[in-house]
Amino acid sequence: MMKKNLLAAFIAAVLLSFSAEAQQALWGAQQIISPQVNADNTVTFRIDAVNADTVQVVGDFTPKKKMKTPFGEFEVAGPANLEKGADGIWSYTSEALPSDLYTYNIIVDGFKSTDPNNVYMIRDVSSVFSIFIVPGDKGNLYSVKDVPHGTVARRWYDSPGNEMTRRMTIYTPPGYENSKESYPVLYLLHGMGGDEEAWINYGRTSQIMDNLIAQGKATPMIVVMTNGNVAQSAAPGESSLGFEKPNMMLPHTMDGKFEETFPEVIKFIESNYRVKTDKADRAIAGLSMGGFHSLHISRYYPNTFDYVGLFSAAILPNEGVKSALYEDFDGTLKAQMDNGYKLYWIGMGKSDFLYKSGVDFRAKLDSMGMKYTYMETEGGHTWTNWRVYLSEFAPQLFK
Amino acid sequence: MMKKNLLAAFIAAVLLSFSAEAQQALWGAQQIISPQVNADNTVTFRIDAVNADTVQVVGDFTPKKKMKTPFGEFEVAGPANLEKGADGIWSYTSEALPSDLYTYNIIVDGFKSTDPNNVYMIRDVSSVFSIFIVPGDKGNLYSVKDVPHGTVARRWYDSPGNEMTRRMTIYTPPGYENSKESYPVLYLLHGMGGDEEAWINYGRTSQIMDNLIAQGKATPMIVVMTNGNVAQSAAPGESSLGFEKPNMMLPHTMDGKFEETFPEVIKFIESNYRVKTDKADRAIAGLSMGGFHSLHISRYYPNTFDYVGLFSAAILPNEGVKSALYEDFDGTLKAQMDNGYKLYWIGMGKSDFLYKSGVDFRAKLDSMGMKYTYMETEGGHTWTNWRVYLSEFAPQLFK
C-alpha cells in the first residue's frame, strides 16, 4: 500500500499540511501564474480573490502619483486596478517594461500584502515586496546564469570598538577556494534602513559579480557587505533581538562611529581571507548613507583606497553631530587627493532628493582640482539606480 | 538646508519610495504590531483592512479541521476569525501557545497572503508563511542568542554524475576558521519539495547548532545541507531557471540518482574543508524523503557513517523504480549492521502518514537484531517535529 502510493501520499500530506494553493494544483482547480512576464515584456498579474470588491497592484512600474508631506511633495507609486474576469480571477497587464528587477505589492480591499502566487520577495526596511525580472540587458545581469558561481557567506566578526560581534556578508569569487592567488576587495556599503543583507538581496550583488566576472568585464574580487548601523549586531531577525520590527531610527547612525570602527572590518578581512592588502587592491563604495560612509572613510584614512564609489551619496553629517571624523573634511579630502587614487566615481539620479548636495559636492571637488568620474541617470534614490551603479563601477576596479 | 534636515529628508524619501506603513509611523498614524507575543504566551494578530468583510488567520496553532481528499481524510489547519475593533483594526488573540516557531497566513475576504506587519517569513515549496517564535525551551533553542555564531555559506560544487554544478548550504561551527582542528560532519537532508535552503530556514539549523554548541551539548561540527532533488542545480530562484514557480513534481526524485551521486558531496566536503574523514566522524540524517535518502545512502555505502538519523522517514521506493540502489536492501542493511555503527536514530510523529511504514521498518530491524534508538512524538509530518529531532539527534553525535 505505502509502496504503491508513496509519492502521491507524500505530496498529498505535505500539500495538505501547508498549502491550499498547491492543493488546487493537485486536484485540478486552476493554478494561478502571477506574475507572468510575457514575450513582449508586458507583465500580467493574477489574483484569486472572489469575495473582494477591489484588487490593485502597486509597484515601481505602476503609474506615479504625487504625495504631499511635511518634507515637500514627492512622486510615489500609485495603484493600478485589476479587473475581475469571468472565471473570478482578477488580472492586470502592465505596459511593456524595460529590462530590470521590479518590486510590487497587491492590495485587496485596502489590505496591502505580497502576491501569494509569487514566492520571490525582497525586504526593504519594514516592507516586503514581491519581485520579478524582465529579461534583457539589466535583467540578465541580475539573474543567476549558467556561469561559475561565487560563494556567499554570512559570518560574524569581533568589533571591540562597538563592543559586540557583528555579522557581515562576504562574496568570494568563483575559484577563490581552489586557488592560491590573493584577491582584491570591494567593501560595499548599504543605505539607511539597510543592513548586511541589503546588497546581496535587493542589490543582486552575487548575480551581478558572477556575470560580470564570467563575461570578463570585472576582475575577480571579494565583496564585503557590512552592517553600517553600529547599534545593530546584525540584520533584523538575525540578532539576539529576535523578530523585532525593523526600524530606521537607529541610534549612532551617521555619527562617525561606523567610520571609526571600520578598520576592524578591514583587519578582519585581511587576516581571514587570501587578499591583497595594497591600496591598489582596495575599493569602497556605498549607496546613500553607505556613500556617505565611503566618502568619509576614504578621506579619513586617506591612503587606504584606490577606488571610491559614491552612489546617490549623502555628503554632510547632520547638524549637531560632533565627531573627529568630520572635523577636517577639507584637509583630509586634500590629503586623499594628494596621495593619489585611481578612481573616484560618483553616480546620481536626476530626481534624487540628494541631487543638490551632489552638485555642491562636485563643485567642491572641481574647486580643489580633485578628479572624479560622474554618471547621471534618470530616476531617483532607488535600487534600480544602485544596481546600475554597481554594474558600472565594478568593471572599473583593479585593472 | 540639506544639512539640517538630512536625516529627516533621508527617512522621508526612503519611506515614501517604498512603504505606506512606514509612512504611517513617521506621520503619526497608528503603527500596527503584529504578531505580538504576549507575556502569557498568547499571541495577538492585528490587521488594518478597513474595507474588508472578513479577516482570518490560519496557522499551525489555529483550530484544526478535517479535509477529505482522494488520499483519505486529513486534519488541516482551519481559520480563526479576527474581529474588527472600534479603531477599524481587526484583531485576534490565540490561546497560550507552547514554546515553538509557528507559521501562519492572513486571509482577507478570501485572499490569502502574508501578514504585512511582519517581515519574517519562510517559504515551503510554493507557499510563503509569516512566522513568529514563542519563547521558552524550544523557542530559545531556535532563536539567535548572544553566543558564538558559526558561518553559513552557500557554495556550488561540481557534480559530474548529474552533469551540473549544484548549490549547497554549509554551516561551519564557531571557531572553525581560526582553528587548526579538523571537524566531524553531519550531512542533513531535506524532504520532498525542499532544497538546500530548507533546513537552514525552516529548520533553524544554524540557531540550533550555535545554541547546542554554546551549551556544551553538541560537539562542534560542520553541517552540510545539500539539494536532494537531482533535477535541480539549486533552490527555486537560485538557479538559471529564474523565478519559476516551485514544483514538487520533479523528475528523478527518489529513483536512486541522489544516493548514487552522494559520494560527490562527501568528496567535495572532505577535499575542501578541514574535516575528519573517518566513519566515526560522519553522520547522515534527513527528514521524510531525506530520511529515505539517509537510510539508503547509509546502507548502500555500509561502512561510511557511524551515525544515521531517520526523521519521519519514507522507507521503500515507489513501485516501478528500478535502481541498483534498492536491489539488495536487506543485504546491505545487514552489512551496515555487521560493520557496526554508533547510533541509528529514528524519530516519528504519532499521526504521521508514514507512521505505519515506520512500524514495519522497525519490525524488520528488530527481526534482524539491528539496534536503533526510537523517539515517538505527538503530531505528524511537520517542521515542529523535525526541529525537535535535530535538537535530539545532534547532541548524540561524535561523542
Interface residues (C-beta under 8 A of the other chain):
Chain A: M2 K3 K4 N5 L6 L7 A8 A9 F10 I11 A12 A13 V14 L15 L16 S17 F18 S19 A20 E21 A22 Q23 A25 W27 I33 I47 D48 A49 V50 N51 A52 D53 T54 V55 M67 T69 P70 F71 F74 V76 I106 V108 D109 G110 F111 K112 S113 T114 D115 P116 N117 N118 V119 Y120 M121 R123 D124 V125 S126 S127 V128 F129 I131 F132 I133 S143 V144 K145 D146 P148 H149 T151 V152 A153 R154 R155 W156 T165 R167 E177 N178 G191 M192 G193 A234 P236 G237 E238 S239 S240 G242 F243 K245 P246 M248 M249 T253 M254 N272 S288 M289 A314 I315 L316 P317 N318 E319 F353 L354 K356 S357 G380 H381 T382
Chain B: M2 K3 K4 N5 L6 L7 A8 A9 F10 I11 A12 A13 V14 L15 L16 S17 F18 S19 A20 E21 A22 Q23 W27 I33 I47 D48 A49 V50 N51 A52 D53 T54 V55 M67 T69 P70 F71 F74 V76 I106 V108 D109 G110 F111 K112 S113 T114 D115 P116 N117 N118 V119 Y120 M121 R123 D124 V125 S126 S127 V128 F129 I131 F132 I133 S143 V144 K145 D146 P148 H149 T151 V152 A153 R154 R155 W156 T165 R167 P174 E177 N178 G191 M192 G193 A234 P236 G237 E238 S239 S240 G242 F243 K245 P246 M248 M249 T253 M254 N272 S288 M289 A314 I315 L316 P317 N318 E319 F353 L354 K356 S357 G380 H381 T382
